Amino acid sequence: MEGGVTRDIDGLARDYVRLVLEIDTHEPGYVDAYYGPQEWRAAAKASPRSQEELKAAADRLLAQLGGFSATDTDSAARARVLAANVSSARFRLDMIDGVHAPFVEEAERLFALRPELKPLSDYDAALAHIDAVVPGRGPLTERVQLFRSRFAIPADKVDDVMHAAIAECRKRTLAHISLPEGESFTMELVKDKSWGAYNYYLGGNQSRIQINTDLPVSIGQALVLGCHEGYPGHHVQGIYDERAYRTKGWAEYSVAPLYAPAAPIKEGGADFGVDLAFPGDERLEFEMRVLYPLAGLDPSTAVAFDALRRATADLDGALLTISQMHLDRVITREQAIDLVAKYKLVAPVAAEQSLDFETEYRSYVINYASGETLVRDYVDRVGSDPAARWAAYEHILSTPILPADLKQ
C-alpha cells in the first residue's frame, strides 16, 4: 500500500528502473544497458536522489513487493524477481558507501547465487594430467604457454577470423531461435581493457562487440567469444530482454544493471553457448575446416590443441578460489598473480590482466564458472535432443527467472 492505494506490478517496476538509473549517477557503469524512455534517464541525471535517499527508496520498494498480491503467474514471477533485483541494488548501495562483505557473501547478496569453492589442492590432479600430455621439458606453465603461442591468430587476421566465427554462431542460433529482422552487430578491436571481450547492447536489436587485443587472441577463443558476446549469448539475451519490455510492457527489462541476479544466468548462458551451438566434435570440425585456414594455421595441429582445451577446462573453478583468497585478503596480489599463472597456465602478464578484472569487478567473477555450471546442468536435465536443449535455453531467455530456479 502507498497512500492507501495498492501498487500494481508495472508501477513497482517503473520505480525499480528509476532506482537503478539513479544508482548509476553515483556509480557510473552500474547500468550496463538501457533502452527505455530517454526522459527517464534524463530525469535521473538531472535530479538524482542521494545515496541515503536511494537506500530508503529501495527499502520501501522491498516492503511493497513483499506485500504485493499477484493475480496471475506472470505478475507473481515478476514480483519475485524484482524483489531479488531490488535487494541486490540495496546491497550495491552499501558497497558504494564502502561496506565490504566476505567474497562469498558479497556474491550471494549481489547475484543470488552462492559460489561453491574448492581448495586449490583439488585442481592439482588436473595439473598432473596436463603435465603428462603437454610435450617438452621444463616448468608446466612455460611449456603450455609455448604450445599455446603456436595457435595465436596473426594480428592482421583477427578481424576476419572473428567475423567468420560470429557468422557461424549466428547461423546455428537462427536454426533454433527466431530473431527479429534487421538485428545486427558491429565489431571493434580494442586495447587497454581489463576484460577479453565485451558486448554493448545498444537497443533496437543492435550490439557493439569489442575484442581486446592487448594479448594475442587464440584460435580456440574465436567461437567462444563469438557465441558468448554474440549468438546465442549477450546479443541474443539483449534482444529477448528488449522484446519483453517493448511487447509485454515489462519496464524492468528496459534496464540491465551490471550487478544483479540475472548476471550468473547471462554470463553462464553465454559461456555455455558455444557447447550448445557446437555440440560434440562440431566445434573442432568447424575450426579445422574454416578457422584454421583463415588464420593461416595448420589444421592438422587442431586435435592436439583441442585436447589441451578440454584438459584445462577442469581448472576453471580454481580462479574463483584464488579470487576469494585475494579479495578476502588471505593472500597478497603478488601471491594471487603467481597462483593464477599456475592454475590458469598463463604468463604473468595475463595473470595480471585477470587480477585487474577481479579487482575492478570483484565477485562478478563467479558469474562465469558458477553460472555456466548452473545453466549447463539445467539444460542437461532435458537430455541430448538438440531441439529440447535449445528450447530449455530459450525458456531461460524468455522467463522471469532467478538462479535458484535453475536448480530445480
SELUMLUM-590226 format. One line per 4 residues: their letters; for each residue x, y, z of N, C-alpha, C. Coordinates in steps of 0.1 Angstrom, whole numbers, plus 5000, padded with zeros to 4 digits. Layout:
BEGIN
a> X Y Z X Y Z X Y Z; ...
***
This chain:
BEGIN
megg> 5008 4988 5000 5000 5000 5000 5009 5013 5000; 5005 5023 4993 5011 5036 4993 5000 5046 4992; 4999 5054 5003 4988 5064 5003 4974 5057 5002; 4973 5045 5008 4961 5038 5008 4957 5031 4995
vtrd> 4967 5031 4985 4964 5025 4972 4974 5014 4970; 4969 5002 4966 4978 4991 4963 4985 4993 4950; 4998 4992 4950 5007 4995 4938 5005 4982 4929; 5004 4985 4916 5004 4974 4907 5019 4970 4903
idgl> 5020 4959 4897 5034 4954 4894 5041 4963 4884; 5034 4969 4875 5040 4978 4865 5045 4991 4872; 5038 4996 4881 5042 5008 4889 5055 5005 4897; 5055 4993 4903 5067 4989 4911 5079 4987 4902
ardy> 5076 4982 4890 5087 4980 4880 5093 4993 4876; 5084 5003 4874 5089 5017 4870 5098 5023 4881; 5093 5021 4894 5101 5026 4905 5115 5019 4905; 5115 5006 4902 5128 4999 4902 5137 5005 4891
vrlv> 5132 5008 4879 5140 5013 4869 5146 5027 4873; 5137 5035 4879 5142 5048 4884 5153 5047 4894; 5151 5037 4903 5162 5034 4913 5175 5031 4907; 5175 5022 4897 5187 5017 4891 5194 5029 4883
leid> 5186 5036 4876 5191 5047 4868 5198 5058 4877; 5192 5060 4889 5198 5070 4898 5210 5064 4905; 5211 5051 4907 5223 5045 4913 5234 5047 4903; 5232 5046 4890 5242 5048 4880 5248 5062 4881
thep> 5241 5072 4886 5247 5085 4887 5257 5085 4899; 5256 5076 4908 5266 5075 4919 5277 5065 4916; 5274 5056 4907 5284 5046 4903 5283 5044 4888; 5290 5053 4881 5289 5052 4866 5293 5039 4861
gyvd> 5285 5033 4852 5288 5019 4847 5280 5009 4854; 5272 5013 4865 5263 5003 4871 5253 4998 4861; 5248 5007 4853 5238 5004 4842 5246 4999 4830; 5245 4986 4827 5252 4981 4816 5245 4983 4802
ayyg> 5231 4984 4803 5224 4987 4791 5210 4993 4795; 5206 5003 4787 5193 5009 4789 5187 5013 4776; 5174 5009 4774 5167 5013 4761 5153 5016 4764; 5150 5022 4776 5137 5027 4780 5136 5041 4776
pqew> 5125 5048 4780 5123 5062 4777 5135 5071 4780; 5140 5079 4771 5151 5087 4774 5148 5098 4785; 5135 5101 4786 5132 5111 4796 5134 5106 4810; 5133 5093 4812 5135 5087 4825 5150 5088 4828
raaa> 5159 5085 4819 5173 5086 4822 5177 5101 4824; 5171 5110 4816 5174 5124 4817 5170 5129 4831; 5159 5125 4835 5154 5129 4849 5163 5124 4860; 5168 5111 4858 5177 5105 4868 5190 5113 4869
kasp> 5195 5117 4857 5207 5125 4857 5205 5139 4862; 5194 5145 4859 5191 5159 4863 5189 5161 4878; 5183 5152 4884 5180 5153 4899 5180 5140 4906; 5192 5134 4907 5193 5121 4914 5191 5123 4929
rsqe> 5185 5113 4935 5184 5113 4950 5198 5110 4955; 5200 5113 4968 5212 5110 4975 5213 5095 4977; 5225 5090 4981 5226 5076 4983 5217 5071 4995; 5216 5080 5005 5207 5076 5017 5193 5076 5012
elka> 5189 5085 5004 5175 5086 4999 5172 5073 4990; 5182 5069 4983 5180 5057 4974 5179 5045 4983; 5187 5044 4993 5186 5033 5002 5172 5032 5008; 5167 5043 5013 5153 5044 5018 5143 5040 5008
aadr> 5145 5044 4995 5136 5041 4985 5136 5026 4982; 5148 5020 4982 5149 5006 4980 5142 4998 4991; 5144 5003 5003 5137 4996 5014 5122 4996 5013; 5117 5008 5009 5102 5009 5007 5098 5000 4996
llaq> 5105 5000 4985 5101 4991 4974 5101 4977 4977; 5111 4973 4985 5112 4959 4990 5099 4956 4998; 5095 4965 5007 5083 4963 5015 5071 4962 5007; 5070 4970 4996 5058 4970 4988 5058 4957 4980
lggf> 5069 4952 4975 5070 4939 4968 5067 4928 4977; 5071 4929 4990 5068 4918 4999 5053 4917 5002; 5046 4929 5001 5031 4928 5003 5023 4928 4991; 5029 4926 4980 5022 4925 4967 5015 4912 4965
satd> 5002 4912 4962 4994 4900 4959 4992 4899 4944; 4998 4889 4938 4997 4888 4924 4984 4880 4921; 4978 4884 4909 4966 4878 4905 4968 4869 4893; 4981 4868 4888 4984 4859 4877 4998 4855 4878
tdsa> 5002 4844 4871 5015 4838 4873 5026 4847 4868; 5024 4855 4857 5034 4864 4853 5037 4875 4863; 5027 4880 4869 5029 4891 4879 5036 4885 4891; 5033 4873 4895 5039 4867 4906 5054 4865 4904
arar> 5057 4860 4892 5071 4858 4888 5079 4871 4887; 5073 4881 4881 5079 4894 4880 5082 4900 4894; 5072 4899 4903 5074 4904 4917 5085 4897 4924; 5086 4884 4922 5097 4877 4929 5111 4881 4924
vlaa> 5112 4882 4911 5125 4886 4905 5128 4900 4908; 5118 4909 4908 5120 4923 4911 5125 4924 4926; 5119 4917 4935 5124 4917 4949 5139 4914 4950; 5143 4903 4943 5157 4899 4943 5166 4910 4937
nvss> 5161 4916 4926 5168 4927 4920 5170 4939 4929; 5159 4943 4936 5160 4954 4945 5169 4951 4957; 5168 4939 4962 5177 4935 4973 5192 4936 4968; 5195 4932 4956 5209 4933 4951 5213 4948 4950
arfr> 5204 4956 4945 5207 4971 4943 5209 4977 4957; 5201 4973 4966 5202 4979 4980 5216 4975 4986; 5221 4963 4984 5234 4960 4989 5245 4967 4981; 5242 4969 4968 5252 4976 4960 5254 4991 4965
ldmi> 5243 4997 4969 5244 5010 4975 5252 5010 4988; 5251 5000 4996 5260 4998 5007 5275 4997 5003; 5277 4990 4993 5291 4988 4988 5297 5001 4982; 5288 5009 4976 5293 5022 4971 5297 5031 4982
dgvh> 5290 5029 4994 5293 5036 5006 5305 5031 5013; 5311 5020 5008 5323 5015 5014 5322 5002 5023; 5309 4997 5023 5307 4985 5031 5312 4973 5023; 5320 4964 5030 5325 4952 5024 5320 4940 5031
apfv> 5318 4929 5024 5314 4917 5030 5324 4906 5024; 5325 4895 5031 5334 4884 5026 5329 4880 5012; 5339 4876 5004 5337 4873 4990 5324 4865 4987; 5322 4854 4994 5311 4845 4991 5298 4852 4995
eeae> 5297 4859 5006 5285 4867 5010 5282 4878 5000; 5293 4885 4996 5291 4896 4986 5285 4890 4973; 5290 4879 4968 5285 4873 4956 5270 4869 4958; 5267 4863 4969 5253 4858 4971 5244 4870 4972
rlfa> 5248 4881 4978 5239 4892 4980 5237 4900 4967; 5247 4900 4959 5246 4908 4946 5239 4899 4935; 5242 4886 4935 5238 4878 4924 5229 4866 4927; 5225 4865 4940 5215 4855 4944 5220 4841 4941
lrpe> 5234 4840 4941 5240 4827 4939 5252 4826 4948; 5252 4815 4956 5264 4813 4965 5274 4804 4958; 5286 4809 4955 5295 4801 4947 5301 4789 4956; 5303 4778 4950 5309 4767 4956 5324 4767 4953
lkpl> 5332 4769 4964 5346 4770 4962 5353 4757 4967; 5363 4753 4959 5370 4741 4962 5385 4745 4966; 5391 4738 4975 5405 4741 4978 5414 4739 4965; 5424 4747 4964 5432 4747 4952 5438 4733 4950
sdyd> 5441 4726 4961 5446 4712 4960 5438 4703 4952; 5425 4706 4951 5415 4698 4943 5419 4698 4928; 5426 4709 4924 5429 4710 4910 5443 4705 4906; 5450 4700 4916 5463 4695 4913 5464 4683 4904
aala> 5453 4674 4906 5453 4662 4897 5451 4666 4882; 5443 4677 4880 5442 4682 4866 5455 4687 4861; 5463 4694 4869 5476 4699 4865 5485 4687 4862; 5484 4677 4870 5493 4665 4868 5489 4658 4854
hida> 5476 4658 4851 5472 4652 4838 5477 4660 4827; 5476 4673 4828 5481 4682 4817 5496 4681 4816; 5503 4680 4827 5518 4678 4827 5522 4666 4819; 5514 4656 4820 5517 4643 4813 5515 4644 4798
vvpg> 5506 4653 4793 5502 4653 4779 5509 4664 4771; 5514 4675 4778 5520 4686 4771 5534 4683 4768; 5539 4684 4756 5552 4680 4752 5563 4690 4758; 5575 4685 4758 5586 4693 4762 5591 4691 4776
rgpl> 5601 4699 4780 5607 4698 4793 5606 4712 4800; 5607 4712 4813 5607 4725 4820 5594 4727 4827; 5592 4739 4833 5580 4742 4841 5568 4740 4832; 5557 4735 4838 5545 4732 4830 5539 4745 4824
terv> 5538 4756 4832 5533 4768 4827 5540 4773 4815; 5553 4773 4815 5561 4777 4803 5559 4768 4791; 5558 4755 4793 5555 4746 4782 5541 4748 4776; 5531 4751 4785 5518 4753 4779 5518 4766 4772
qlfr> 5524 4777 4777 5525 4790 4770 5531 4788 4756; 5542 4781 4756 5549 4779 4743 5540 4771 4733; 5533 4761 4738 5524 4753 4730 5512 4762 4725; 5507 4770 4734 5495 4779 4730 5500 4789 4720
srfa> 5512 4794 4721 5517 4805 4713 5516 4801 4698; 5516 4788 4695 5516 4784 4681 5502 4785 4675; 5492 4788 4684 5478 4789 4680 5472 4803 4681; 5481 4813 4682 5477 4826 4682 5473 4831 4668
ipad> 5461 4837 4667 5457 4843 4654 5466 4855 4650; 5472 4855 4639 5480 4866 4635 5472 4879 4636; 5478 4890 4640 5471 4902 4643 5463 4907 4631; 5468 4905 4619 5461 4911 4607 5450 4901 4603
kvdd> 5448 4890 4610 5437 4881 4606 5426 4880 4616; 5428 4886 4628 5419 4885 4639 5405 4890 4634; 5404 4901 4627 5391 4906 4623 5384 4896 4614; 5390 4891 4604 5384 4881 4595 5380 4868 4603
vmha> 5388 4863 4611 5385 4851 4618 5373 4853 4628; 5373 4864 4635 5362 4867 4644 5349 4869 4637; 5349 4876 4625 5337 4877 4618 5332 4864 4613; 5341 4855 4608 5336 4842 4604 5331 4834 4615
aiae> 5337 4835 4627 5333 4827 4639 5319 4832 4643; 5317 4845 4644 5304 4850 4648 5293 4847 4638; 5296 4847 4625 5287 4844 4615 5282 4830 4616; 5291 4820 4620 5286 4807 4621 5278 4805 4634
crkr> 5282 4812 4645 5274 4812 4657 5260 4817 4655; 5259 4827 4647 5246 4833 4643 5238 4823 4635; 5244 4817 4625 5237 4807 4616 5231 4796 4625; 5239 4791 4634 5235 4779 4642 5224 4783 4652
tlah> 5225 4795 4657 5215 4800 4666 5201 4802 4659; 5202 4808 4647 5190 4811 4639 5183 4798 4635; 5190 4787 4635 5183 4774 4632 5174 4769 4643; 5175 4776 4655 5167 4771 4666 5159 4783 4673
islp> 5164 4795 4671 5158 4807 4677 5154 4817 4667; 5142 4822 4668 5138 4833 4658 5142 4846 4663; 5149 4854 4655 5154 4867 4658 5148 4877 4649; 5146 4889 4654 5139 4900 4646 5147 4903 4633
eges> 5140 4907 4623 5146 4911 4610 5154 4924 4613; 5166 4925 4608 5174 4937 4610 5183 4937 4622; 5182 4926 4630 5192 4926 4641 5206 4924 4636; 5215 4931 4642 5229 4930 4638 5239 4935 4648
ftme> 5251 4935 4645 5262 4939 4654 5273 4946 4646; 5281 4954 4653 5293 4958 4648 5304 4953 4657; 5316 4951 4651 5327 4946 4659 5339 4955 4659; 5346 4957 4670 5357 4966 4671 5369 4958 4678
lvkd> 5381 4960 4674 5393 4955 4681 5398 4967 4689; 5400 4964 4702 5404 4975 4711 5416 4970 4720; 5421 4980 4727 5432 4977 4736 5430 4984 4750; 5439 4981 4759 5439 4987 4772 5426 4985 4780
kswg> 5422 4972 4780 5410 4968 4788 5414 4957 4798; 5406 4956 4809 5408 4945 4818 5401 4933 4814; 5392 4933 4804 5385 4922 4800 5389 4917 4786; 5385 4905 4783 5389 4900 4770 5380 4904 4758
ayny> 5367 4905 4761 5357 4909 4751 5345 4915 4759; 5337 4923 4752 5326 4930 4758 5315 4932 4748; 5303 4930 4752 5291 4933 4743 5284 4945 4749; 5282 4956 4741 5274 4967 4745 5261 4966 4737
ylgg> 5250 4961 4744 5238 4961 4737 5232 4975 4737; 5229 4979 4724 5226 4993 4722 5211 4996 4721; 5203 4985 4721 5188 4987 4719 5185 4986 4704; 5173 4984 4701 5169 4983 4687 5175 4971 4680
nqsr> 5177 4960 4688 5183 4948 4683 5197 4949 4677; 5204 4959 4682 5218 4962 4678 5228 4961 4689; 5240 4956 4686 5251 4955 4696 5264 4960 4690; 5272 4964 4699 5286 4967 4696 5295 4957 4704
iqin> 5302 4948 4696 5311 4938 4703 5325 4943 4702; 5332 4943 4713 5346 4947 4713 5355 4935 4717; 5366 4933 4710 5375 4923 4713 5388 4929 4717; 5393 4926 4729 5405 4932 4734 5417 4925 4728
tdlp> 5426 4932 4722 5438 4926 4716 5451 4929 4723; 5450 4933 4736 5462 4935 4744 5471 4923 4744; 5464 4911 4745 5471 4898 4745 5467 4891 4732; 5476 4882 4727 5472 4875 4714 5459 4868 4716
vsig> 5451 4868 4705 5438 4861 4705 5440 4847 4700; 5437 4837 4707 5439 4823 4703 5428 4818 4694; 5432 4809 4685 5422 4803 4675 5411 4796 4683; 5414 4791 4695 5404 4785 4703 5394 4794 4710
qalv> 5398 4807 4710 5389 4817 4716 5378 4822 4706; 5380 4820 4693 5371 4827 4683 5357 4823 4685; 5354 4810 4685 5340 4806 4686 5335 4808 4700; 5343 4807 4710 5339 4810 4724 5334 4824 4725
lgch> 5342 4834 4720 5339 4848 4720 5327 4851 4711; 5326 4845 4700 5315 4847 4691 5302 4843 4697; 5302 4831 4703 5289 4826 4710 5286 4834 4722; 5297 4838 4730 5295 4844 4743 5290 4859 4741
egyp> 5297 4866 4733 5293 4880 4731 5281 4882 4721; 5280 4873 4712 5270 4874 4701 5259 4865 4702; 5260 4853 4696 5249 4843 4694 5253 4830 4699; 5246 4824 4708 5233 4828 4714 5235 4836 4728
ghhv> 5246 4842 4729 5249 4849 4742 5244 4863 4743; 5252 4873 4747 5248 4885 4751 5239 4893 4741; 5243 4892 4728 5234 4900 4718 5220 4894 4718; 5219 4881 4718 5206 4875 4718 5199 4877 4731
qgiy> 5206 4877 4742 5200 4879 4755 5194 4894 4756; 5201 4903 4750 5197 4917 4749 5184 4918 4741; 5183 4911 4730 5172 4911 4721 5159 4906 4729; 5161 4895 4736 5150 4890 4744 5145 4899 4755
dera> 5155 4905 4762 5151 4915 4772 5143 4927 4767; 5148 4932 4756 5142 4943 4749 5128 4939 4744; 5127 4927 4740 5114 4922 4735 5104 4922 4746; 5108 4917 4758 5099 4917 4770 5095 4931 4774
yrtk> 5103 4940 4772 5100 4954 4775 5090 4960 4765; 5093 4958 4752 5086 4965 4742 5073 4958 4738; 5072 4945 4739 5060 4938 4735 5051 4935 4747; 5057 4933 4759 5049 4930 4771 5047 4942 4780
gwae> 5055 4952 4778 5054 4963 4787 5060 4961 4800; 5070 4952 4801 5076 4949 4814 5088 4959 4816; 5086 4970 4823 5096 4981 4823 5109 4976 4829; 5109 4967 4838 5121 4963 4845 5131 4957 4835
ysva> 5127 4952 4823 5135 4947 4813 5142 4958 4804; 5138 4970 4806 5144 4981 4799 5158 4985 4804; 5162 4980 4815 5174 4984 4821 5182 4971 4826; 5195 4971 4824 5203 4959 4828 5214 4964 4837
plya> 5212 4963 4850 5223 4967 4859 5234 4956 4858; 5247 4960 4859 5258 4951 4858 5257 4941 4870; 5254 4946 4881 5253 4937 4893 5239 4934 4897; 5235 4922 4893 5221 4918 4895 5220 4903 4895
paap> 5209 4897 4900 5208 4882 4900 5207 4876 4886; 5205 4885 4875 5205 4879 4862 5219 4876 4857; 5229 4882 4863 5243 4881 4858 5248 4867 4857; 5246 4858 4867 5251 4844 4865 5244 4837 4854
ikeg> 5231 4840 4853 5223 4834 4842 5228 4838 4828; 5231 4851 4827 5235 4857 4814 5250 4853 4811; 5259 4855 4821 5273 4851 4818 5274 4836 4816; 5267 4829 4825 5268 4814 4824 5262 4809 4811
gadf> 5250 4815 4807 5244 4811 4795 5253 4814 4783; 5259 4826 4783 5268 4830 4772 5280 4821 4772; 5286 4817 4783 5297 4807 4783 5293 4794 4778; 5281 4789 4782 5276 4776 4777 5272 4777 4762
gvdl> 5270 4788 4757 5265 4790 4743 5273 4782 4733; 5287 4782 4734 5295 4775 4724 5292 4760 4724; 5290 4754 4735 5287 4740 4736 5273 4737 4731; 5264 4746 4733 5250 4745 4728 5250 4745 4712
afpg> 5257 4755 4707 5257 4757 4693 5266 4747 4685; 5277 4742 4692 5286 4733 4686 5288 4721 4695; 5278 4712 4695 5279 4700 4704 5289 4690 4699; 5294 4682 4708 5303 4672 4705 5316 4677 4698
derl> 5319 4671 4687 5331 4675 4679 5329 4685 4669; 5317 4691 4668 5313 4701 4658 5322 4713 4659; 5325 4717 4671 5334 4729 4672 5348 4726 4666; 5354 4715 4669 5367 4712 4664 5366 4711 4649
efem> 5355 4704 4644 5354 4703 4629 5354 4716 4622; 5346 4726 4627 5345 4739 4621 5358 4746 4622; 5364 4745 4633 5377 4752 4635 5387 4747 4624; 5388 4734 4623 5397 4728 4613 5394 4732 4599
rvly> 5381 4731 4596 5377 4733 4582 5377 4748 4577; 5374 4757 4587 5372 4771 4583 5382 4780 4590; 5383 4780 4603 5390 4790 4610 5405 4788 4609; 5410 4776 4611 5425 4774 4610 5430 4779 4596
plag> 5424 4775 4585 5429 4780 4572 5428 4795 4571; 5417 4801 4576 5415 4815 4575 5426 4823 4583; 5430 4817 4594 5441 4823 4603 5455 4819 4598; 5456 4811 4588 5469 4807 4583 5476 4797 4592
ldps> 5468 4789 4600 5473 4779 4609 5471 4765 4603; 5479 4756 4607 5479 4742 4602 5467 4735 4609; 5457 4731 4601 5446 4723 4607 5450 4710 4613; 5461 4704 4609 5465 4691 4614 5469 4692 4629
tava> 5471 4704 4634 5475 4706 4648 5464 4708 4657; 5452 4709 4651 5440 4713 4659 5436 4703 4669; 5437 4690 4666 5433 4680 4676 5441 4681 4689; 5454 4683 4688 5462 4684 4700 5458 4696 4708
fdal> 5456 4708 4701 5452 4720 4708 5438 4718 4715; 5429 4711 4708 5416 4709 4714 5417 4700 4726; 5426 4690 4726 5428 4682 4738 5433 4690 4750; 5442 4699 4747 5446 4708 4758 5434 4716 4763
rrat> 5426 4722 4754 5414 4729 4759 5405 4721 4768; 5403 4709 4764 5394 4701 4772 5400 4698 4786; 5413 4696 4786 5420 4692 4799 5420 4705 4808; 5423 4716 4802 5424 4728 4811 5410 4733 4816
adld> 5399 4728 4810 5386 4731 4814 5384 4727 4829; 5391 4716 4833 5390 4711 4846 5396 4721 4857; 5402 4731 4852 5409 4741 4861 5400 4753 4863; 5388 4754 4856 5381 4766 4856 5377 4772 4870
gall> 5373 4763 4879 5369 4768 4892 5380 4773 4901; 5393 4771 4897 5404 4775 4906 5405 4790 4907; 5401 4797 4896 5401 4812 4896 5392 4817 4907; 5381 4811 4909 5372 4816 4920 5378 4815 4934
tisq> 5385 4804 4936 5391 4802 4949 5402 4812 4951; 5410 4815 4941 5421 4825 4941 5415 4839 4943; 5404 4842 4937 5397 4855 4938 5392 4857 4953; 5386 4846 4958 5382 4847 4972 5393 4849 4981
mhld> 5404 4842 4980 5416 4844 4988 5422 4858 4987; 5422 4863 4975 5428 4877 4973 5419 4888 4978; 5406 4887 4974 5396 4898 4979 5394 4897 4994; 5395 4886 5000 5393 4885 5014 5407 4887 5021
rvit> 5417 4891 5014 5430 4894 5019 5437 4883 5026; 5434 4871 5022 5442 4859 5027 5455 4859 5021; 5456 4863 5008 5469 4864 5001 5471 4878 4995; 5483 4881 4991 5487 4894 4985 5484 4893 4970
reqa> 5484 4904 4964 5483 4905 4949 5494 4897 4942; 5506 4898 4947 5517 4891 4941 5515 4876 4942; 5510 4871 4954 5507 4857 4955 5496 4853 4946; 5486 4861 4945 5475 4858 4936 5479 4857 4922
idlv> 5488 4866 4917 5493 4865 4903 5500 4852 4901; 5508 4848 4911 5516 4835 4910 5506 4823 4909; 5495 4824 4917 5486 4813 4917 5477 4813 4904; 5474 4824 4899 5466 4825 4886 5475 4819 4875
akyk> 5488 4823 4875 5497 4818 4865 5498 4803 4865; 5498 4798 4878 5500 4783 4879 5487 4776 4875; 5475 4780 4880 5463 4773 4878 5456 4776 4865; 5459 4788 4859 5454 4791 4845 5464 4788 4834
lvap> 5476 4785 4839 5487 4781 4830 5490 4793 4820; 5491 4805 4825 5493 4816 4817 5506 4824 4822; 5510 4833 4813 5522 4842 4816 5518 4852 4827; 5527 4857 4835 5524 4867 4845 5516 4879 4840
vaae> 5519 4884 4827 5511 4895 4822 5496 4892 4820; 5493 4879 4816 5479 4875 4815 5473 4873 4829; 5481 4868 4838 5476 4867 4852 5473 4880 4858; 5481 4890 4855 5479 4904 4860 5466 4910 4854
qsld> 5463 4907 4841 5451 4912 4835 5439 4905 4842; 5440 4893 4845 5429 4886 4852 5427 4892 4866; 5438 4895 4873 5436 4902 4886 5431 4916 4885; 5434 4923 4874 5429 4936 4872 5414 4935 4870
fete> 5409 4925 4863 5394 4924 4861 5388 4921 4875; 5394 4912 4882 5388 4908 4895 5388 4920 4905; 5399 4928 4904 5399 4940 4913 5389 4950 4909; 5386 4952 4896 5376 4961 4892 5362 4956 4894
yrsy> 5359 4943 4892 5346 4938 4892 5343 4929 4904; 5353 4926 4912 5352 4918 4924 5344 4905 4922; 5334 4903 4930 5328 4889 4930 5320 4887 4917; 5320 4896 4908 5313 4894 4895 5320 4882 4888
viny> 5332 4878 4892 5339 4867 4885 5332 4854 4887; 5323 4853 4897 5316 4840 4899 5307 4837 4888; 5302 4847 4881 5291 4845 4871 5295 4837 4859; 5308 4835 4857 5313 4827 4846 5312 4812 4849
asge> 5322 4808 4857 5322 4793 4860 5310 4788 4868; 5306 4795 4878 5294 4791 4886 5282 4792 4878; 5280 4803 4870 5269 4805 4862 5268 4795 4850; 5279 4792 4844 5279 4781 4834 5275 4768 4839
tlvr> 5280 4764 4851 5276 4751 4857 5261 4751 4859; 5256 4762 4864 5241 4764 4867 5233 4761 4854; 5237 4768 4843 5229 4767 4831 5231 4754 4824; 5243 4749 4824 5246 4736 4818 5238 4725 4824
dyvd> 5239 4725 4838 5231 4714 4845 5216 4715 4842; 5211 4727 4841 5197 4729 4838 5193 4723 4824; 5201 4727 4814 5199 4722 4800 5201 4707 4799; 5211 4702 4806 5215 4688 4805 5203 4679 4810
rvgs> 5195 4685 4819 5184 4677 4825 5173 4674 4815; 5173 4681 4804 5163 4678 4793 5168 4667 4784; 5180 4663 4785 5185 4652 4776 5194 4657 4765; 5196 4649 4755 5205 4652 4744 5199 4657 4731
dpaa> 5186 4657 4731 5179 4661 4719 5182 4676 4716; 5187 4680 4705 5191 4694 4703 5179 4704 4704; 5168 4700 4698 5156 4709 4699 5152 4711 4714; 5152 4701 4722 5148 4702 4736 5159 4711 4743
rwaa> 5171 4709 4740 5182 4717 4747 5180 4732 4743; 5178 4735 4730 5176 4749 4726 5163 4755 4733; 5153 4747 4734 5141 4751 4740 5143 4755 4755; 5151 4746 4761 5154 4749 4775 5162 4762 4777
yehi> 5171 4764 4768 5179 4777 4768 5170 4789 4765; 5161 4787 4755 5152 4799 4752 5142 4801 4764; 5138 4791 4771 5130 4793 4783 5137 4803 4793; 5150 4801 4795 5158 4809 4804 5157 4824 4799
lstp> 5158 4825 4786 5159 4839 4780 5145 4846 4781; 5134 4839 4781 5121 4845 4779 5113 4845 4792; 5118 4840 4803 5110 4839 4815 5116 4846 4827; 5108 4853 4835 5114 4859 4847 5119 4848 4856
ilpa> 5132 4848 4859 5138 4836 4865 5150 4841 4874; 5153 4833 4884 5164 4835 4893 5173 4823 4893; 5186 4825 4897 5195 4813 4897 5189 4801 4904; 5182 4803 4915 5177 4792 4923 5167 4784 4915
dlkq> 5160 4790 4905 5150 4783 4897 5157 4773 4888; 5169 4775 4884 5176 4766 4875 5181 4753 4883; 5180 4753 4896 5185 4742 4903 5174 4732 4906; 5162 4736 4902 5150 4727 4905 5147 4717 4893
***
